[in-house]
Amino acid sequence: MEIVSKSYLSLSKIGATAMAAAFGGKKTFNIVMCPSHVAKKWVREIAETLPNSAGVVIKSITELDRLYALYEKGDKSIYAVISKEKARDGYMKRPAVYWSKLKEGFVCPNCEDVIEVPFSRDGVQYFVKADQFNFKTETRKNHKCPNCGEPIWTAVNPIENCDWVKIGGYGWVYRPFIREHYEKTQNEDVVDKLHEIETHPEARFPPIGACRRYPLSSYIKRRYKGKIDGAVVDELHEYNNGSGQGDAMGEIFSAAKKVIGMTATLINGYSSGIFHLLYRTMPNLMLQDGKPYASPGDFNSEYGVVETSYEETDAEYASNRRSSTSNRRTRQLPGVSPLVYSRFLLEKTAFLSLSDMGKELPDYEEIPIAVDMEPEVREEYERVQTILKKVLEGDRKVAQKILSAYLNLLTIYPDQPYDQPPVIHPLTGEPIVEPRSFDDFDTIGEKETATLDIVKRKIEAGEKVLIYTSWVRTDSQKKLLKLLSENGIHAEIMSEKVKTDAREEWVQKRLSAGMQVLITNPTLVETGLDLNAFTTLIFFSMGYKLFTLRQASRRSWRINATAPKVEVYMLYYRDTMQQKAMKLMASKLAVAGLIEGNFSDEGLSAMSDVQDMTSQMAKELMLGIKDNVEDISATFKKMAIINPERSREVIPQKSEPDAPKVIISQPRLNISPQRMAEYLAQMEKMKPKRKRAVPDENQLSLFDAA
């Protein structure tokens, strides 16, 4: 197994070439697992790169069998390209448990024992009868019966009238107890569906997408294990959790003789972000290290940061000790030990960046731009912020329940100071604060004005612009489209309705038709697509997902780019939560670079600050926004890349606005292997000594099962 950290390389050619080189150019049968929107790109680039080889997109078991039969008769190497969505596209499952009136609980259909689930209180673990909410979705905890070990989920028969009904976006509900769900959701669509099911007790509600199909990845593991010469897994980080697609990757991995995993963002800043990847790619090392798959907490405790909080309630005077109660809560915080690199990745990972390829790359700059809110919007923002501070200081339990809604409001309100819903008290149901509305859809704010200025300047210079809007709750996309169109600029919105495998073609058709500005959500183009036509990127609004930010911001900074320069503008409102989020995301970017060998003072400093984004933003709200524009610019300054040796034509442009400019001459610090070894050795000494568990000789590897 070889993991290749691409560092923004859009090179399916590298993975295919490396696999061909591993077999010395011999005839081989290989599997490529990738996102669906880049499957055709893999086929195209395999044909361009490898002689006597062919790539074919596979969508079914029948197509795979036919392709392998042709491979056996022919003399070419074959790459079967399978999308990660199709790899696990099998039959849908529903809960097989049923309610027993005699036993007053849900029972297993195999052993007929009541299903019980663990419950912790006061530091003691109890077992209670499972209710229907334990079976809303299938998880590793509820997949099997805790008594007999048999699966308690079964295949959905679309023509069967069953007591279990699935509601899209919500989960499975048990029809006899459907009224219990009204108290669990406030989603109007879900409530309407619940009412429809309740009022039609004899009707059949087949779930959308239910079909009787065997998963392609499971078939490959059973039918082709030992016959697959190589597997290339693109965007490896997308399989970093306990999802079905991750399991599909593990099955294909176990069936191949050699595997190359490729990703530009190996880790998301949390130790749990790499736990499943390590177990699917190198389970033997994990077992030797005493980290069983069933106990991810052990791995997180040693290689990550775990916060444990205790809450005790004093007993009344003259009462015994049993009347006092205590609660223990744990949560994971950002932070990954460099020992992960030395123990697991050092001998199996190659970190490649664009600068390592010996190509003349465009300059790359990230330019944060601060704008000011209108006075009346600023006044209302501060009023809402003051109310939040009082809630945080006065009632901790209420603050924890409304914190996410409040922070979202403070982040979105400057962009759209109208039509914002009130924040409701979780106990009384009364509104805590109702933000006032200013302006409307037709009003142009300061951020829209700054965006228009950048777009006009770049279009006059002959460039094309890509605008990202991350917040789906706002009308920013339609507002920007209207603004640009009124100024004679050809802009288009690419929504999620465009199918993933058609997005590359969709963009090319619009470009051929004269599109100058593309507006989209960064999650739609974060992987695989090369958008070299757009030399200026604008983050109109920014989310908090590190993977998305790192991937989307480099869509135009590629090896095959011909432009002399790529600029990424990041707009935010001054002295708001947007400014704090910008600063925190910059810090997390530096932390993520540590595990890839990019050491900087910002990364080491941010690594010691191990709070999650929500906690840090809430803390900053209490203390006040302190970072200024210069602080944020200085953070991004260390991550810019300038290539002074690149030969290029100078494109005449208008003078730049008064925005903080980012220019540096060195992209990262160079640390010698000796220094790195000394650093890792010191980290080993600093770790507390602990007795290492000896793996059971009879314990099977994750991939040993046939």
VENURWO-V786782 format. One record per residue. N is the residue number from 1. PHI is phi in degrees with one decimal (* if undefined). D_CENTER is the distance of its C-alpha to the mean C-alpha in Angstrom with 1 decimal. Layout:
# VENURWO-V786782
<<N	PHI	D_CENTER> <N	PHI	D_CENTER>>
This chain:
# VENURWO-V786782
<<1	*	23.4> <2	-126.8	22.3> <3	-102.0	18.9> <4	-112.6	18.8> <5	-88.3	16.5> <6	-77.4	17.1> <7	48.0	16.5> <8	74.4	16.0> <9	-82.2	18.5> <10	-97.4	18.3> <11	-120.8	20.7> <12	-65.8	20.9> <13	-63.3	24.5> <14	-64.3	23.9> <15	-63.1	22.4> <16	-66.4	25.2> <17	-66.1	27.9> <18	-62.8	27.0> <19	-67.3	27.2> <20	-63.9	30.5> <21	-66.5	31.8> <22	-63.5	31.1> <23	-105.8	33.6> <24	64.5	36.1> <25	79.4	35.9> <26	-72.8	37.1> <27	-66.3	36.4> <28	-140.8	33.2> <29	-115.3	31.0> <30	-128.6	27.3> <31	-114.0	24.0> <32	-116.1	21.1> <33	-111.2	17.8> <34	-152.0	15.4> <35	-61.5	13.5> <36	-63.6	16.4> <37	-77.2	16.7> <38	-116.9	17.7> <39	-62.3	20.0> <40	-66.6	23.1> <41	-64.6	22.3> <42	-60.1	22.4> <43	-60.8	25.7> <44	-63.7	27.1> <45	-76.6	26.3> <46	-65.2	27.6> <47	-65.2	30.8> <48	-76.3	31.0> <49	-104.4	30.5> <50	-104.2	32.0> <51	-74.4	35.6> <52	54.6	36.8> <53	-138.2	33.3> <54	-145.2	31.6> <55	-114.3	28.2> <56	-136.2	28.0> <57	-77.7	25.2> <58	-112.4	25.6> <59	-123.2	24.8> <60	-151.7	27.1> <61	-64.4	29.1> <62	-61.5	32.2> <63	-63.9	30.9> <64	-65.2	29.8> <65	-62.6	33.3> <66	-64.9	35.0> <67	-64.5	33.1> <68	-66.6	33.9> <69	-65.1	37.6> <70	-66.3	37.8> <71	-62.3	36.3> <72	-64.8	39.1> <73	-85.4	41.7> <74	-93.3	40.6> <75	-124.5	40.3> <76	-104.5	36.9> <77	-76.9	33.6> <78	-119.2	31.1> <79	-118.0	27.3> <80	-84.0	26.0> <81	-92.8	22.8> <82	-121.4	20.7> <83	-73.3	17.5> <84	-65.0	14.9> <85	-73.3	15.6> <86	-73.0	19.3> <87	-61.0	19.2> <88	-113.3	18.5> <89	-81.0	20.2> <90	-110.6	23.0> <91	-72.0	25.0> <92	-79.4	23.7> <93	-115.9	24.8> <94	-129.6	26.3> <95	-63.9	27.8> <96	-97.6	31.1> <97	-70.4	32.4> <98	-139.4	35.2> <99	-85.4	37.1> <100	-107.6	40.3> <101	-65.5	42.8> <102	-65.6	45.0> <103	-92.7	42.3> <104	54.9	40.5> <105	-173.9	37.0> <106	-80.0	34.6> <107	-116.1	36.0> <108	-74.0	34.8> <109	-71.0	36.4> <110	-93.9	37.4> <111	-97.6	39.0> <112	61.9	39.4> <113	-88.7	38.5> <114	-68.7	36.7> <115	-78.1	33.0> <116	-120.1	32.3> <117	-125.5	29.2> <118	-73.1	29.1> <119	-143.7	29.4> <120	-108.6	29.8> <121	-153.7	32.1> <122	56.4	34.1> <123	77.7	32.7> <124	-116.8	34.1> <125	-95.5	32.3> <126	-117.6	33.9> <127	-121.9	33.4> <128	-124.8	33.6> <129	-66.8	33.9> <130	-72.4	30.6> <131	-105.3	30.5> <132	-66.4	28.9> <133	-71.3	25.7> <134	-74.2	25.0> <135	-123.0	24.6> <136	-64.7	22.4> <137	-137.8	19.8> <138	-80.7	20.3> <139	-131.9	18.9> <140	-67.3	20.2> <141	-78.5	22.4> <142	-109.3	24.1> <143	-70.9	24.2> <144	-122.3	27.6> <145	-71.8	30.7> <146	-69.2	31.2> <147	-93.6	34.9> <148	-105.0	35.4> <149	81.8	32.0> <150	-85.4	32.1> <151	-60.1	29.1> <152	-115.7	29.4> <153	-123.8	27.3> <154	-133.2	29.1> <155	-67.5	28.7> <156	-81.0	29.0> <157	-100.9	32.2> <158	-59.5	31.9> <159	-95.2	35.6> <160	-90.3	35.9> <161	-92.4	36.5> <162	-117.6	34.5> <163	-70.9	34.3> <164	-94.2	30.5> <165	-124.1	28.9> <166	-99.1	25.3> <167	-110.0	24.1> <168	-57.9	21.1> <169	78.8	18.2> <170	-127.1	20.2> <171	135.7	21.3> <172	-83.2	24.7> <173	-126.0	27.7> <174	-97.4	31.2> <175	-56.1	33.8> <176	-61.1	36.6> <177	-116.6	34.6> <178	-66.9	32.7> <179	-66.1	34.1> <180	-65.1	32.1> <181	-80.8	28.9> <182	-61.5	30.3> <183	-82.5	29.8> <184	-99.6	26.2> <185	-143.6	24.8> <186	-116.8	25.7> <187	-70.0	23.9> <188	-64.0	26.9> <189	-64.9	25.8> <190	-67.3	25.4> <191	-62.0	28.7> <192	-62.5	30.5> <193	-67.3	29.3> <194	-60.9	30.5> <195	-64.7	33.8> <196	-63.5	34.2> <197	-65.9	33.8> <198	-67.1	36.1> <199	-82.7	38.8> <200	-128.1	38.8> <201	-65.5	39.1> <202	-97.6	40.5> <203	-74.5	38.1> <204	-103.8	35.6> <205	-122.3	31.9> <206	-67.7	30.3> <207	-68.2	26.5> <208	-67.6	25.1> <209	90.1	24.0> <210	-70.5	26.1> <211	-154.5	27.7> <212	-97.1	29.4> <213	-138.4	27.6> <214	-81.9	27.1> <215	-59.7	23.7> <216	-63.9	24.0> <217	-65.1	22.2> <218	-65.8	24.7> <219	-65.8	27.5> <220	-62.6	26.7> <221	-65.1	26.7> <222	-81.2	30.0> <223	-91.8	31.8> <224	-118.7	30.8> <225	-64.0	30.2> <226	92.1	32.2> <227	-97.9	32.6> <228	-86.2	29.3> <229	-72.0	30.1> <230	-146.5	26.7> <231	-132.2	23.0> <232	-115.9	20.5> <233	-107.7	16.8> <234	-88.2	14.9> <235	54.2	11.2> <236	-58.6	11.6> <237	-65.9	8.3> <238	-76.4	7.0> <239	-114.2	9.7> <240	-92.6	9.1> <241	-136.5	9.8> <242	-87.4	13.0> <243	-85.4	12.2> <244	-65.7	15.0> <245	-66.2	13.4> <246	-64.7	13.1> <247	-64.5	16.7> <248	-63.6	17.7> <249	-60.7	16.6> <250	-62.9	18.6> <251	-68.7	21.6> <252	-66.5	21.7> <253	-57.6	21.4> <254	-71.7	24.4> <255	-89.2	26.4> <256	-99.3	26.5> <257	-77.3	28.9> <258	-133.6	26.7> <259	-134.7	22.9> <260	-122.0	21.0> <261	-103.9	17.3> <262	-126.9	15.8> <263	-159.0	12.8> <264	-98.3	12.7> <265	-135.8	10.2> <266	-66.1	11.4> <267	-142.7	10.2> <268	-102.8	8.1> <269	98.9	11.5> <270	-113.6	11.9> <271	-65.2	14.2> <272	-66.0	12.6> <273	-70.8	9.6> <274	-125.3	12.4> <275	-59.5	14.8> <276	-67.2	14.2> <277	-62.5	14.1> <278	-63.1	17.4> <279	-71.7	19.0> <280	-79.4	18.3> <281	-105.6	19.6> <282	-143.9	22.2> <283	-63.3	23.2> <284	-63.1	26.7> <285	-64.1	25.7> <286	-66.0	23.7> <287	-68.9	26.8> <288	-63.9	29.1> <289	-83.5	27.3> <290	74.5	27.9> <291	-118.9	24.4> <292	-66.8	24.6> <293	-64.1	21.8> <294	-74.9	22.9> <295	-128.0	22.6> <296	-63.1	19.1> <297	-62.4	20.6> <298	-64.1	23.1> <299	-66.0	20.6> <300	-66.2	18.7> <301	-66.8	22.2> <302	-88.7	23.3> <303	-110.5	20.4> <304	-129.0	18.4> <305	-124.3	19.5> <306	-122.1	20.4> <307	-99.2	22.3> <308	-114.9	25.0> <309	-119.9	27.0> <310	-119.1	30.3> <311	-127.7	32.1> <312	-118.8	35.8> <313	-108.9	38.2> <314	-66.7	41.8> <315	-77.2	44.4> <316	-68.1	47.5> <317	-60.1	50.6> <318	68.3	52.7> <319	-98.9	50.2> <320	-79.1	49.1> <321	-67.6	45.8> <322	-68.2	44.3> <323	-80.5	44.1> <324	-86.8	41.5> <325	-123.2	37.9> <326	-146.9	34.8> <327	-121.2	31.1> <328	-125.0	28.5> <329	-126.4	24.8> <330	-126.1	22.2> <331	-150.3	18.7> <332	-91.3	16.4> <333	-118.1	16.1> <334	-61.1	14.5> <335	141.9	16.6> <336	-134.7	17.1> <337	-71.1	20.6> <338	-61.0	21.8> <339	-63.6	23.5> <340	-58.6	20.4> <341	-67.3	21.3> <342	-72.9	25.0> <343	-86.6	25.0> <344	-119.6	22.4> <345	-100.2	21.2> <346	-56.9	24.5> <347	-92.9	26.3> <348	-126.8	23.6> <349	-131.4	21.4> <350	-120.0	22.4> <351	-96.1	20.7> <352	-115.6	21.6> <353	-118.3	21.3> <354	-59.3	22.9> <355	-66.9	25.8> <356	-74.9	26.5> <357	-84.1	27.4> <358	69.4	30.6> <359	-104.2	29.9> <360	-83.3	30.9> <361	-96.2	27.6> <362	-66.0	27.4> <363	-64.5	27.3> <364	-133.0	24.0> <365	-133.7	24.0> <366	-110.7	21.7> <367	-121.4	24.0> <368	-74.8	23.3> <369	-127.8	25.8> <370	-97.0	26.9> <371	-125.9	28.8> <372	-104.3	30.9> <373	-76.2	30.9> <374	-66.1	34.1> <375	-54.7	36.5> <376	-70.7	36.5> <377	-68.2	32.6> <378	-59.2	32.6> <379	-63.2	35.2> <380	-68.8	33.3> <381	-59.1	30.0> <382	-67.5	32.0> <383	-64.3	33.6> <384	-62.7	30.4> <385	-63.8	29.1> <386	-64.8	32.4> <387	-63.3	32.2> <388	-62.5	28.8> <389	-59.1	30.4> <390	-65.3	33.2> <391	-66.2	31.0> <392	-62.6	29.1> <393	-79.2	32.4> <394	-94.4	34.3> <395	-137.9	32.3> <396	-66.9	29.4> <397	-66.3	28.6> <398	-66.1	28.5> <399	-61.1	26.5> <400	-65.3	23.7> <401	-80.5	23.5> <402	-107.2	23.6> <403	-60.0	21.6> <404	-63.2	18.4> <405	-63.8	20.6> <406	-67.0	22.7> <407	-65.3	20.1> <408	-62.4	18.6> <409	-62.7	22.2> <410	-67.5	23.0> <411	-81.3	20.1> <412	-87.7	20.9> <413	-54.4	24.6> <414	-61.2	25.6> <415	-76.5	24.0> <416	-139.5	25.6> <417	-80.9	28.5> <418	-157.8	29.6> <419	56.7	28.9> <420	-97.4	26.7> <421	-71.3	27.0> <422	-71.9	28.7> <423	-94.7	27.1> <424	-96.2	28.8> <425	-66.4	30.3> <426	-67.9	28.7> <427	-101.9	32.2> <428	-89.8	34.7> <429	79.1	32.8> <430	-86.8	34.3> <431	-68.2	32.5> <432	-78.6	32.0> <433	-151.4	31.6> <434	-118.1	31.9> <435	-65.4	30.8> <436	-73.8	33.5> <437	-98.1	32.9> <438	-125.9	34.0> <439	64.9	34.3> <440	-158.5	32.8> <441	-60.6	31.0> <442	-83.9	33.8> <443	-84.7	33.7> <444	-96.1	32.2> <445	-87.4	30.5> <446	-66.4	30.4> <447	-69.9	26.9> <448	-62.6	27.8> <449	-63.7	31.0> <450	-63.9	29.3> <451	-63.5	27.0> <452	-61.6	30.1> <453	-61.5	32.0> <454	-64.4	29.4> <455	-61.9	29.2> <456	-59.1	33.0> <457	-64.1	33.5> <458	-72.4	31.1> <459	-67.6	32.5> <460	-62.8	36.0> <461	-86.1	35.1> <462	86.3	34.2> <463	-99.9	30.4> <464	-117.8	27.6> <465	-123.7	24.8> <466	-113.6	21.2> <467	-111.6	20.1> <468	-103.2	16.6> <469	-127.1	16.6> <470	-93.2	13.4> <471	-89.6	15.4> <472	-78.9	16.2> <473	-75.4	19.0> <474	-97.1	21.1> <475	-100.6	23.4> <476	-61.0	22.6> <477	-63.4	22.2> <478	-66.3	25.5> <479	-65.7	27.1> <480	-66.4	26.3> <481	-60.7	27.4> <482	-64.7	30.7> <483	-64.0	31.2> <484	-67.6	30.8> <485	-63.4	32.8> <486	-65.2	35.6> <487	-99.6	35.8> <488	74.2	36.3> <489	-107.0	32.9> <490	-81.2	31.4> <491	-121.3	27.9> <492	-136.3	25.6> <493	-108.6	22.6> <494	-102.1	20.1> <495	-96.7	18.6> <496	-70.6	16.4> <497	-70.0	19.8> <498	-73.6	20.1> <499	-60.7	19.1> <500	-59.2	16.5> <501	-79.9	19.3> <502	-111.9	21.5> <503	-70.6	19.6> <504	-62.2	21.0> <505	-66.6	24.4> <506	-59.5	24.0> <507	-64.1	23.4> <508	-63.5	26.3> <509	-64.1	28.7> <510	-67.9	28.0> <511	-64.7	28.6> <512	-65.3	31.8> <513	-85.6	32.9> <514	101.0	32.7> <515	-62.9	29.4> <516	-106.6	29.1> <517	-134.2	25.9> <518	-109.7	22.7> <519	-112.8	20.8> <520	-160.0	17.3> <521	-85.9	13.9> <522	-60.7	11.7> <523	-67.6	9.0> <524	-80.8	12.0> <525	-130.0	12.9> <526	-70.8	10.1> <527	-129.8	11.1> <528	85.1	14.7> <529	-76.4	16.8> <530	-98.7	19.5> <531	-110.9	20.6> <532	-65.3	23.5> <533	-67.2	25.7> <534	-100.8	23.9> <535	-94.4	25.0> <536	-127.4	24.1> <537	-115.9	20.7> <538	-126.7	20.6> <539	-87.7	17.8> <540	-65.8	19.8> <541	-143.5	17.3> <542	-126.5	14.1> <543	-84.9	11.1> <544	-112.3	9.8> <545	-91.2	6.2> <546	-65.0	7.5> <547	-55.2	5.6> <548	-64.3	6.7> <549	-63.3	9.9> <550	-65.3	10.9> <551	-75.4	10.6> <552	-67.5	12.1> <553	-71.8	14.8> <554	-111.0	16.2> <555	-62.6	16.7> <556	-106.9	20.5> <557	-98.2	21.0> <558	-127.2	21.8> <559	-62.9	24.8> <560	-88.6	26.5> <561	-74.5	26.4> <562	-107.6	29.9> <563	-69.7	29.5> <564	-74.5	30.8> <565	-155.6	28.1> <566	-122.7	24.6> <567	-117.4	24.1> <568	-120.1	21.0> <569	-97.0	22.2> <570	-122.5	20.2> <571	-95.8	22.2> <572	-156.5	22.5> <573	-88.2	25.4> <574	-65.0	27.4> <575	58.2	27.7> <576	-130.8	25.0> <577	-66.2	21.7> <578	-62.7	20.2> <579	-67.1	22.1> <580	-66.4	20.9> <581	-62.7	17.2> <582	-61.6	18.0> <583	-65.3	19.7> <584	-68.8	17.1> <585	-65.0	14.3> <586	-62.0	17.0> <587	-66.5	17.7> <588	-67.4	14.2> <589	-62.0	14.2> <590	-66.8	17.5> <591	-64.3	16.5> <592	-61.8	13.8> <593	-70.7	16.8> <594	-61.9	19.0> <595	-70.8	17.7> <596	-98.6	18.3> <597	90.4	21.8> <598	-96.6	21.5> <599	-88.6	23.5> <600	-151.9	24.3> <601	-62.2	25.9> <602	-63.6	23.0> <603	-66.4	20.6> <604	-65.9	23.1> <605	-67.0	23.9> <606	-66.8	20.4> <607	-65.8	19.9> <608	-78.6	22.8> <609	-97.1	21.3> <610	-102.4	19.0> <611	-84.1	18.3> <612	-77.6	15.0> <613	-59.6	14.5> <614	-63.9	16.3> <615	-65.3	19.1> <616	-66.0	19.7> <617	-68.3	19.9> <618	-65.7	22.2> <619	-62.8	24.3> <620	-66.8	24.6> <621	-63.0	25.7> <622	-70.3	28.5> <623	-88.8	29.6> <624	99.3	29.3> <625	-72.1	27.4> <626	-110.6	29.0> <627	-71.5	27.0> <628	-105.3	28.8> <629	-61.1	28.0> <630	-64.0	29.5> <631	-61.4	27.2> <632	-66.5	24.0> <633	-61.8	25.7> <634	-65.1	26.7> <635	-66.6	23.2> <636	-70.6	22.0> <637	-59.1	25.3> <638	-71.3	24.7> <639	-104.7	21.6> <640	-77.8	23.6> <641	-132.0	25.3> <642	-117.9	28.7> <643	-112.3	30.6> <644	-69.6	34.3> <645	-87.7	35.6> <646	-74.1	34.1> <647	-82.4	36.9> <648	-159.8	36.3> <649	-89.4	38.0> <650	-84.3	37.8> <651	-87.5	36.7> <652	-66.7	38.8> <653	-135.5	36.8> <654	-70.4	37.9> <655	-60.8	37.8> <656	-72.9	34.4> <657	-71.8	34.1> <658	-76.3	34.3> <659	-120.6	30.7> <660	-63.5	29.7> <661	-90.8	29.6> <662	-116.7	27.6> <663	-143.3	29.6> <664	-137.7	29.7> <665	-110.6	31.3> <666	-128.8	29.3> <667	-71.8	25.6> <668	-160.8	25.3> <669	-79.7	27.6> <670	-97.7	29.3> <671	-117.7	29.8> <672	-67.9	32.2> <673	-57.2	31.6> <674	-65.8	34.4> <675	-61.7	32.8> <676	-64.6	29.5> <677	-64.0	31.4> <678	-62.8	33.3> <679	-64.8	30.2> <680	-67.7	28.6> <681	-63.6	32.1> <682	-65.1	32.4> <683	-63.2	29.1> <684	-62.1	30.4> <685	-66.8	33.6> <686	-75.7	31.8> <687	-70.3	30.0> <688	-66.3	32.1> <689	-70.6	34.0> <690	-144.4	33.1> <691	-74.5	34.5> <692	-89.1	32.4> <693	-70.7	32.3> <694	-94.0	34.1> <695	-64.2	32.3> <696	-67.6	34.4> <697	-63.7	36.0> <698	-88.5	35.8> <699	-77.0	32.0> <700	-84.5	30.4> <701	-69.5	27.4> <702	-57.9	24.3> <703	-108.0	25.3> <704	-76.9	29.1> <705	-68.2	29.4> <706	-77.7	30.7>>
